[in-house]
Amino acid sequence: MKRMTRLLGTLIATSLLLSACTVIEADARYQGPGLERHKGSVQTGALYMVQDDGTVLRYGPGNGYIRLTGPREDGVFKVPGLENIVGIEVGSMHALALDREGCIWAWGRNDYDPLGFQSKEEIEQPTRYNELCNIKDFDAESYFSVVLHDDNTIRFWGDEVPQNVMGKPFTIKDVIEQVYAGGLFFAVSEGGNVYTWGGSSHYSPFSSGAKDQWKPELLDIPCSVKGVDYSPGAVFFCDNGDVYVFGQNGAGSLGTGDSAPRKKIEKHPYLSGVEKVEGGPIRIAKLMSNQYVGWGDQIIAPAEASNSSYVVEPLEIDVPEGTIDFYSNRYSVYFINEDGSVAKLIPEEHWLWPYKYLLEYYHFRIYN
């Protein structure tokens, strides 16, 4: 089945007022997995999602370094060795899970030091680390990891992180609620302030103009931020539904209608009423109206393919009926349905060109 999406433009804000009450009612009614940030995580083509009983299921083939037992083919498989889990985050070759006692479990490869809190090059099975207990929040992304302890201390590890700061606990003079891992790290306070530190390969968010800075700096974002999606570029989504963006914008990864970088933090020209943003080269947003939109480098094709079909403005995605949430990373997008099933967005080949346009021609693979 082929489904065509359409440009939203300024119609997004109007539609929010018409359906917000219905969405709130639906989300409150559903008590299963998929409504919290750490309930699911996507990487290397697979979704890892925490179940109500504390186990973790893998949807899709996944990556051999973190797949553990289970066949490589597409399907639904239980991740062995994980029980009593409340959250999971998956990087390129490593994974972190949080148990009900507030302790981190880890497994995978330690290439580029995302698992630098221990000495092994590879953790073959999920292993609990007692030194990473009393955890309030955590994240794993690409080759990076970060944890936030209950006492407001933060520790982080990863690619090109200097040894004098890697794993060293520090605090921010604000009550931190969330942390995000990446080349740049982010911390969001209970009041919606955003702090950042780390290394930026493109545009500096720091007042000094330096590309690397390992002391956290408060960003000037004129809203109460509730979440961050980073790389390529940074997307900050706010309690009031507004969105602010910064940084790299190649292939329209910020959805601003062009591919020009944003060297300063600025308000998104199209998006409002946004509840959540996740992705990478392709980004997906859930609106408060329970609409879903996407943008970015949707082309799945040989390297010589034309770049003329980048989606630089948000397009509405015709999701399955009953969809209430999603998890996304790079070119893998999974929608969570009210009945507990999972729907993966599958691109179809264009009728004329041997390319696949992920946000324009697609169907869904349903996992029950």
LODONU-475935 format. One record per residue (C-alpha): z, y, x; residue number from 1; residue in three letters. Coordinates in nm, 2 decimals. Each point is the difference from the previous one (the first is absolute). Layout:
N
(site (Z, Y, X), NUM, 'ALA') ...
This chain:
368
(site (0.00, 0.00, 0.00), 1, 'MET') (site (-0.09, 0.34, 0.13), 2, 'LYS') (site (0.22, 0.30, -0.08), 3, 'ARG') (site (-0.09, 0.36, 0.07), 4, 'MET') (site (0.27, 0.25, 0.07), 5, 'THR') (site (-0.02, 0.37, -0.08), 6, 'ARG') (site (0.11, 0.33, 0.16), 7, 'LEU') (site (0.33, 0.13, -0.13), 8, 'LEU') (site (0.02, 0.36, 0.13), 9, 'GLY') (site (0.22, 0.22, -0.20), 10, 'THR') (site (0.02, -0.24, -0.30), 11, 'LEU') (site (0.29, -0.19, 0.17), 12, 'ILE') (site (0.27, 0.25, -0.08), 13, 'ALA') (site (-0.10, 0.02, -0.37), 14, 'THR') (site (0.00, -0.37, -0.05), 15, 'SER') (site (0.35, -0.03, 0.13), 16, 'LEU') (site (0.15, 0.19, -0.29), 17, 'LEU') (site (-0.16, -0.23, -0.25), 18, 'LEU') (site (0.13, -0.33, 0.12), 19, 'SER') (site (0.31, 0.05, 0.22), 20, 'ALA') (site (0.24, -0.13, -0.28), 21, 'CYS') (site (-0.19, -0.33, -0.03), 22, 'THR') (site (0.01, -0.06, 0.37), 23, 'VAL') (site (0.37, 0.06, 0.03), 24, 'ILE') (site (0.06, -0.24, -0.28), 25, 'GLU') (site (-0.21, -0.27, 0.16), 26, 'ALA') (site (0.16, 0.03, 0.34), 27, 'ASP') (site (0.35, -0.01, -0.14), 28, 'ALA') (site (-0.08, -0.31, -0.20), 29, 'ARG') (site (-0.13, -0.20, 0.31), 30, 'TYR') (site (0.28, -0.13, 0.22), 31, 'GLN') (site (-0.20, -0.22, 0.24), 32, 'GLY') (site (-0.13, 0.06, 0.35), 33, 'PRO') (site (-0.24, 0.28, 0.08), 34, 'GLY') (site (0.18, 0.32, -0.10), 35, 'LEU') (site (0.18, 0.08, 0.33), 36, 'GLU') (site (-0.15, 0.10, 0.33), 37, 'ARG') (site (0.13, -0.30, 0.20), 38, 'HIS') (site (-0.07, -0.26, -0.27), 39, 'LYS') (site (-0.35, -0.05, 0.14), 40, 'GLY') (site (-0.20, 0.08, 0.32), 41, 'SER') (site (-0.36, -0.05, 0.08), 42, 'VAL') (site (-0.15, -0.07, 0.34), 43, 'GLN') (site (-0.30, -0.20, 0.15), 44, 'THR') (site (-0.13, -0.08, -0.35), 45, 'GLY') (site (0.31, -0.14, -0.15), 46, 'ALA') (site (0.28, 0.12, -0.23), 47, 'LEU') (site (0.35, -0.11, 0.07), 48, 'TYR') (site (0.23, 0.05, -0.30), 49, 'MET') (site (0.37, -0.07, -0.07), 50, 'VAL') (site (0.07, -0.20, -0.31), 51, 'GLN') (site (0.30, 0.03, -0.23), 52, 'ASP') (site (0.17, -0.31, 0.16), 53, 'ASP') (site (-0.01, 0.16, 0.35), 54, 'GLY') (site (-0.29, -0.21, 0.13), 55, 'THR') (site (-0.33, 0.16, 0.13), 56, 'VAL') (site (-0.35, -0.10, -0.11), 57, 'LEU') (site (-0.32, 0.06, 0.19), 58, 'ARG') (site (-0.31, 0.09, -0.20), 59, 'TYR') (site (-0.32, -0.05, 0.20), 60, 'GLY') (site (-0.09, -0.16, 0.34), 61, 'PRO') (site (0.19, 0.24, 0.23), 62, 'GLY') (site (0.04, 0.01, 0.37), 63, 'ASN') (site (0.09, -0.30, 0.21), 64, 'GLY') (site (0.27, 0.18, 0.19), 65, 'TYR') (site (0.21, 0.06, -0.31), 66, 'ILE') (site (-0.15, -0.25, -0.24), 67, 'ARG') (site (0.23, -0.28, 0.12), 68, 'LEU') (site (-0.06, -0.33, -0.19), 69, 'THR') (site (-0.26, -0.02, -0.27), 70, 'GLY') (site (-0.37, -0.02, 0.00), 71, 'PRO') (site (-0.22, 0.29, 0.10), 72, 'ARG') (site (-0.21, -0.01, -0.32), 73, 'GLU') (site (0.05, 0.24, -0.29), 74, 'ASP') (site (0.29, -0.09, -0.23), 75, 'GLY') (site (0.37, 0.05, -0.06), 76, 'VAL') (site (0.25, -0.15, 0.25), 77, 'PHE') (site (0.37, 0.02, 0.05), 78, 'LYS') (site (0.11, 0.14, 0.33), 79, 'VAL') (site (0.23, -0.26, 0.16), 80, 'PRO') (site (0.34, 0.09, 0.14), 81, 'GLY') (site (0.06, 0.31, -0.22), 82, 'LEU') (site (0.27, -0.01, -0.27), 83, 'GLU') (site (0.22, 0.27, -0.15), 84, 'ASN') (site (-0.25, 0.27, 0.09), 85, 'ILE') (site (-0.02, 0.34, -0.17), 86, 'VAL') (site (-0.28, 0.17, 0.20), 87, 'GLY') (site (-0.29, -0.07, 0.23), 88, 'ILE') (site (-0.23, 0.21, 0.23), 89, 'GLU') (site (-0.29, -0.14, 0.20), 90, 'VAL') (site (-0.17, 0.14, 0.31), 91, 'GLY') (site (-0.31, -0.11, 0.18), 92, 'SER') (site (0.16, -0.30, 0.17), 93, 'MET') (site (0.37, 0.02, -0.10), 94, 'HIS') (site (0.21, 0.01, -0.31), 95, 'ALA') (site (0.35, 0.12, -0.10), 96, 'LEU') (site (0.20, -0.11, -0.31), 97, 'ALA') (site (0.33, 0.12, -0.13), 98, 'LEU') (site (0.25, -0.23, -0.16), 99, 'ASP') (site (0.26, 0.07, -0.27), 100, 'ARG') (site (0.27, 0.04, 0.27), 101, 'GLU') (site (-0.19, 0.29, 0.16), 102, 'GLY') (site (-0.13, -0.19, 0.31), 103, 'CYS') (site (-0.35, -0.01, 0.15), 104, 'ILE') (site (-0.20, -0.32, 0.04), 105, 'TRP') (site (-0.30, 0.02, 0.24), 106, 'ALA') (site (-0.29, -0.22, 0.11), 107, 'TRP') (site (-0.34, 0.03, 0.16), 108, 'GLY') (site (-0.14, 0.13, 0.33), 109, 'ARG') (site (0.17, 0.26, 0.21), 110, 'ASN') (site (-0.32, 0.15, 0.15), 111, 'ASP') (site (0.05, 0.37, 0.06), 112, 'TYR') (site (0.38, -0.04, -0.07), 113, 'ASP') (site (0.03, 0.03, -0.38), 114, 'PRO') (site (0.27, -0.27, 0.04), 115, 'LEU') (site (0.16, 0.17, 0.30), 116, 'GLY') (site (0.35, -0.06, -0.13), 117, 'PHE') (site (-0.03, -0.36, 0.15), 118, 'GLN') (site (-0.15, -0.14, 0.32), 119, 'SER') (site (-0.25, -0.27, -0.13), 120, 'LYS') (site (-0.37, 0.05, 0.00), 121, 'GLU') (site (-0.03, -0.19, -0.32), 122, 'GLU') (site (0.25, -0.09, -0.28), 123, 'ILE') (site (-0.15, -0.31, -0.16), 124, 'GLU') (site (0.23, -0.02, -0.30), 125, 'GLN') (site (0.18, 0.27, -0.20), 126, 'PRO') (site (0.32, 0.07, 0.19), 127, 'THR') (site (0.30, 0.21, -0.11), 128, 'ARG') (site (0.12, 0.26, 0.25), 129, 'TYR') (site (0.37, 0.09, -0.05), 130, 'ASN') (site (-0.04, 0.31, 0.21), 131, 'GLU') (site (-0.23, 0.13, -0.27), 132, 'LEU') (site (0.24, -0.02, -0.29), 133, 'CYS') (site (0.14, 0.27, -0.23), 134, 'ASN') (site (-0.36, 0.11, -0.05), 135, 'ILE') (site (-0.07, 0.27, -0.26), 136, 'LYS') (site (-0.38, 0.01, 0.05), 137, 'ASP') (site (-0.26, -0.13, 0.23), 138, 'PHE') (site (-0.38, -0.01, 0.06), 139, 'ASP') (site (-0.26, -0.20, 0.20), 140, 'ALA') (site (-0.35, 0.14, 0.04), 141, 'GLU') (site (-0.28, -0.09, 0.25), 142, 'SER') (site (0.19, -0.05, 0.33), 143, 'TYR') (site (0.32, 0.20, -0.10), 144, 'PHE') (site (0.34, -0.07, -0.16), 145, 'SER') (site (0.28, 0.23, -0.11), 146, 'VAL') (site (0.34, -0.06, -0.16), 147, 'VAL') (site (0.25, 0.24, -0.16), 148, 'LEU') (site (0.37, -0.12, 0.01), 149, 'HIS') (site (0.26, 0.08, -0.26), 150, 'ASP') (site (0.17, 0.24, 0.23), 151, 'ASP') (site (-0.32, 0.22, 0.01), 152, 'ASN') (site (-0.11, -0.12, 0.35), 153, 'THR') (site (-0.36, -0.08, 0.06), 154, 'ILE') (site (-0.16, -0.23, 0.26), 155, 'ARG') (site (-0.37, -0.06, 0.06), 156, 'PHE') (site (-0.24, -0.21, 0.22), 157, 'TRP') (site (-0.37, -0.03, 0.06), 158, 'GLY') (site (-0.32, 0.08, 0.18), 159, 'ASP') (site (0.03, 0.26, 0.28), 160, 'GLU') (site (0.36, 0.09, -0.11), 161, 'VAL') (site (0.17, 0.12, 0.32), 162, 'PRO') (site (0.27, -0.24, 0.13), 163, 'GLN') (site (0.26, 0.28, 0.01), 164, 'ASN') (site (-0.02, 0.03, -0.38), 165, 'VAL') (site (-0.11, -0.35, -0.11), 166, 'MET') (site (0.28, -0.16, -0.20), 167, 'GLY') (site (0.25, 0.28, 0.08), 168, 'LYS') (site (0.20, 0.10, -0.31), 169, 'PRO') (site (-0.02, 0.37, -0.11), 170, 'PHE') (site (0.09, 0.20, -0.30), 171, 'THR') (site (-0.15, 0.28, -0.20), 172, 'ILE') (site (0.24, 0.27, -0.14), 173, 'LYS') (site (-0.11, -0.08, -0.35), 174, 'ASP') (site (0.07, -0.31, -0.23), 175, 'VAL') (site (-0.31, -0.22, 0.05), 176, 'ILE') (site (-0.12, -0.23, -0.27), 177, 'GLU') (site (-0.33, -0.13, 0.12), 178, 'GLN') (site (-0.18, -0.07, 0.34), 179, 'VAL') (site (-0.36, -0.06, 0.07), 180, 'TYR') (site (-0.16, -0.16, 0.31), 181, 'ALA') (site (-0.32, 0.09, 0.18), 182, 'GLY') (site (-0.13, 0.19, 0.30), 183, 'GLY') (site (0.19, 0.28, -0.17), 184, 'LEU') (site (0.33, -0.10, -0.15), 185, 'PHE') (site (0.14, 0.17, -0.31), 186, 'PHE') (site (0.34, 0.03, -0.16), 187, 'ALA') (site (0.05, 0.13, -0.36), 188, 'VAL') (site (0.34, 0.14, -0.10), 189, 'SER') (site (0.18, -0.04, -0.33), 190, 'GLU') (site (-0.11, 0.36, -0.08), 191, 'GLY') (site (-0.36, -0.07, 0.08), 192, 'GLY') (site (-0.02, 0.16, 0.34), 193, 'ASN') (site (-0.24, -0.17, 0.25), 194, 'VAL') (site (0.06, -0.04, 0.37), 195, 'TYR') (site (-0.25, -0.14, 0.25), 196, 'THR') (site (-0.01, -0.11, 0.36), 197, 'TRP') (site (-0.23, -0.22, 0.22), 198, 'GLY') (site (-0.35, 0.03, 0.13), 199, 'GLY') (site (-0.30, 0.14, -0.17), 200, 'SER') (site (-0.34, -0.09, 0.14), 201, 'SER') (site (-0.18, 0.27, -0.19), 202, 'HIS') (site (0.18, 0.31, -0.14), 203, 'TYR') (site (0.35, 0.11, 0.07), 204, 'SER') (site (0.25, 0.05, -0.28), 205, 'PRO') (site (0.25, 0.15, 0.24), 206, 'PHE') (site (0.07, 0.37, 0.03), 207, 'SER') (site (-0.04, -0.03, 0.38), 208, 'SER') (site (-0.36, -0.13, -0.04), 209, 'GLY') (site (0.09, -0.30, 0.21), 210, 'ALA') (site (-0.17, -0.33, -0.08), 211, 'LYS') (site (0.32, -0.20, 0.08), 212, 'ASP') (site (0.35, 0.10, -0.10), 213, 'GLN') (site (0.29, -0.24, -0.02), 214, 'TRP') (site (0.25, 0.24, -0.15), 215, 'LYS') (site (-0.03, 0.01, -0.38), 216, 'PRO') (site (-0.13, 0.32, -0.15), 217, 'GLU') (site (0.03, 0.12, -0.36), 218, 'LEU') (site (-0.34, 0.06, -0.16), 219, 'LEU') (site (-0.08, 0.29, -0.22), 220, 'ASP') (site (-0.10, -0.16, -0.33), 221, 'ILE') (site (0.06, 0.21, -0.31), 222, 'PRO') (site (0.12, -0.28, -0.23), 223, 'CYS') (site (0.26, -0.28, -0.01), 224, 'SER') (site (-0.19, -0.29, 0.16), 225, 'VAL') (site (0.06, -0.35, -0.13), 226, 'LYS') (site (-0.24, -0.20, 0.22), 227, 'GLY') (site (-0.24, 0.01, 0.29), 228, 'VAL') (site (-0.32, -0.19, 0.08), 229, 'ASP') (site (-0.11, 0.04, 0.36), 230, 'TYR') (site (-0.31, -0.07, 0.19), 231, 'SER') (site (-0.28, 0.10, 0.00), 232, 'PRO') (site (0.16, 0.34, -0.07), 233, 'GLY') (site (0.32, 0.05, -0.20), 234, 'ALA') (site (0.05, 0.01, -0.37), 235, 'VAL') (site (0.33, 0.13, -0.14), 236, 'PHE') (site (0.06, -0.05, -0.37), 237, 'PHE') (site (0.27, 0.19, -0.18), 238, 'CYS') (site (0.25, -0.04, -0.28), 239, 'ASP') (site (-0.20, 0.24, -0.22), 240, 'ASN') (site (-0.32, -0.20, 0.05), 241, 'GLY') (site (-0.16, 0.25, 0.25), 242, 'ASP') (site (-0.16, -0.13, 0.32), 243, 'VAL') (site (-0.02, 0.16, 0.34), 244, 'TYR') (site (-0.22, -0.12, 0.29), 245, 'VAL') (site (-0.04, 0.04, 0.37), 246, 'PHE') (site (-0.20, -0.12, 0.29), 247, 'GLY') (site (-0.30, -0.23, 0.05), 248, 'GLN') (site (-0.24, -0.01, -0.29), 249, 'ASN') (site (-0.30, -0.20, 0.13), 250, 'GLY') (site (-0.20, -0.17, -0.28), 251, 'ALA') (site (0.20, 0.19, -0.25), 252, 'GLY') (site (0.33, -0.18, 0.06), 253, 'SER') (site (0.20, 0.29, -0.15), 254, 'LEU') (site (-0.22, 0.02, -0.31), 255, 'GLY') (site (-0.04, 0.38, 0.02), 256, 'THR') (site (-0.37, 0.01, -0.07), 257, 'GLY') (site (-0.11, 0.01, 0.36), 258, 'ASP') (site (0.06, -0.16, 0.34), 259, 'SER') (site (0.14, 0.31, 0.18), 260, 'ALA') (site (0.34, -0.06, 0.16), 261, 'PRO') (site (0.31, 0.19, -0.13), 262, 'ARG') (site (0.16, 0.16, 0.30), 263, 'LYS') (site (0.28, 0.14, -0.22), 264, 'LYS') (site (0.18, -0.16, -0.29), 265, 'ILE') (site (-0.16, 0.11, -0.33), 266, 'GLU') (site (0.00, -0.08, -0.37), 267, 'LYS') (site (-0.25, -0.26, -0.12), 268, 'HIS') (site (-0.29, 0.17, -0.19), 269, 'PRO') (site (-0.04, -0.27, -0.26), 270, 'TYR') (site (0.30, -0.22, -0.03), 271, 'LEU') (site (0.30, 0.07, -0.22), 272, 'SER') (site (0.24, -0.21, -0.21), 273, 'GLY') (site (0.00, -0.26, 0.28), 274, 'VAL') (site (0.27, -0.27, 0.01), 275, 'GLU') (site (-0.10, -0.20, 0.31), 276, 'LYS') (site (-0.26, -0.01, 0.28), 277, 'VAL') (site (-0.08, -0.29, 0.23), 278, 'GLU') (site (-0.30, -0.10, 0.21), 279, 'GLY') (site (-0.17, 0.09, 0.32), 280, 'GLY') (site (-0.38, 0.06, 0.04), 281, 'PRO') (site (0.00, -0.06, -0.38), 282, 'ILE') (site (0.29, 0.15, -0.18), 283, 'ARG') (site (0.12, -0.08, -0.35), 284, 'ILE') (site (0.23, 0.22, -0.22), 285, 'ALA') (site (0.19, -0.09, -0.31), 286, 'LYS') (site (0.03, 0.29, -0.24), 287, 'LEU') (site (0.29, 0.07, -0.24), 288, 'MET') (site (-0.25, -0.07, -0.28), 289, 'SER') (site (-0.04, -0.36, 0.13), 290, 'ASN') (site (-0.35, 0.08, 0.12), 291, 'GLN') (site (-0.11, -0.12, 0.34), 292, 'TYR') (site (-0.24, 0.19, 0.23), 293, 'VAL') (site (-0.14, -0.07, 0.35), 294, 'GLY') (site (-0.19, 0.18, 0.27), 295, 'TRP') (site (-0.11, -0.04, 0.37), 296, 'GLY') (site (-0.22, -0.23, 0.21), 297, 'ASP') (site (-0.10, -0.25, -0.28), 298, 'GLN') (site (-0.30, -0.14, 0.19), 299, 'ILE') (site (0.03, -0.36, 0.11), 300, 'ILE') (site (-0.32, -0.05, 0.20), 301, 'ALA') (site (-0.15, -0.05, 0.34), 302, 'PRO') (site (0.07, 0.28, 0.26), 303, 'ALA') (site (-0.35, 0.14, -0.04), 304, 'GLU') (site (0.06, 0.07, -0.37), 305, 'ALA') (site (-0.04, 0.35, -0.14), 306, 'SER') (site (0.32, 0.20, -0.04), 307, 'ASN') (site (-0.14, 0.19, -0.30), 308, 'SER') (site (0.22, -0.19, -0.25), 309, 'SER') (site (0.34, 0.11, 0.12), 310, 'TYR') (site (0.22, 0.09, -0.30), 311, 'VAL') (site (0.14, 0.34, 0.08), 312, 'VAL') (site (0.14, 0.08, -0.34), 313, 'GLU') (site (0.23, -0.23, -0.22), 314, 'PRO') (site (-0.19, -0.25, -0.21), 315, 'LEU') (site (0.17, -0.17, -0.30), 316, 'GLU') (site (0.04, -0.38, 0.04), 317, 'ILE') (site (-0.05, -0.21, -0.31), 318, 'ASP') (site (0.31, -0.23, 0.06), 319, 'VAL') (site (0.08, -0.31, -0.21), 320, 'PRO') (site (0.19, 0.06, -0.32), 321, 'GLU') (site (0.37, -0.02, 0.05), 322, 'GLY') (site (0.00, 0.13, 0.36), 323, 'THR') (site (0.32, 0.18, 0.09), 324, 'ILE') (site (0.00, 0.03, 0.38), 325, 'ASP') (site (-0.20, -0.07, 0.32), 326, 'PHE') (site (0.03, -0.06, 0.37), 327, 'TYR') (site (-0.28, 0.09, 0.24), 328, 'SER') (site (-0.08, 0.02, 0.37), 329, 'ASN') (site (-0.34, 0.06, 0.17), 330, 'ARG') (site (-0.26, -0.19, -0.21), 331, 'TYR') (site (0.24, -0.22, -0.19), 332, 'SER') (site (0.12, 0.12, -0.35), 333, 'VAL') (site (0.22, -0.21, -0.23), 334, 'TYR') (site (0.11, 0.10, -0.35), 335, 'PHE') (site (0.32, -0.13, -0.16), 336, 'ILE') (site (-0.02, -0.08, -0.37), 337, 'ASN') (site (0.27, 0.01, -0.26), 338, 'GLU') (site (-0.02, -0.37, -0.06), 339, 'ASP') (site (0.08, -0.06, 0.37), 340, 'GLY') (site (-0.36, -0.09, 0.11), 341, 'SER') (site (-0.17, 0.17, 0.29), 342, 'VAL') (site (-0.36, 0.13, 0.01), 343, 'ALA') (site (-0.18, 0.05, 0.33), 344, 'LYS') (site (-0.29, 0.25, 0.00), 345, 'LEU') (site (-0.31, -0.19, 0.11), 346, 'ILE') (site (-0.32, 0.20, 0.10), 347, 'PRO') (site (-0.34, -0.11, -0.12), 348, 'GLU') (site (-0.31, 0.03, 0.21), 349, 'GLU') (site (-0.22, 0.30, -0.10), 350, 'HIS') (site (-0.31, -0.10, -0.21), 351, 'TRP') (site (-0.24, 0.15, 0.26), 352, 'LEU') (site (0.19, 0.03, 0.33), 353, 'TRP') (site (0.18, -0.28, 0.19), 354, 'PRO') (site (0.32, 0.21, -0.01), 355, 'TYR') (site (0.31, -0.01, -0.22), 356, 'LYS') (site (0.14, 0.32, -0.15), 357, 'TYR') (site (0.36, -0.09, -0.07), 358, 'LEU') (site (0.08, 0.28, -0.25), 359, 'LEU') (site (-0.32, -0.01, -0.20), 360, 'GLU') (site (-0.11, -0.36, -0.04), 361, 'TYR') (site (0.28, -0.25, -0.04), 362, 'TYR') (site (0.18, -0.27, -0.19), 363, 'HIS') (site (0.35, -0.15, 0.02), 364, 'PHE') (site (0.13, -0.32, 0.14), 365, 'ARG') (site (0.30, -0.09, -0.21), 366, 'ILE') (site (0.30, -0.19, 0.15), 367, 'TYR') (site (0.25, -0.15, -0.26), 368, 'ASN') 
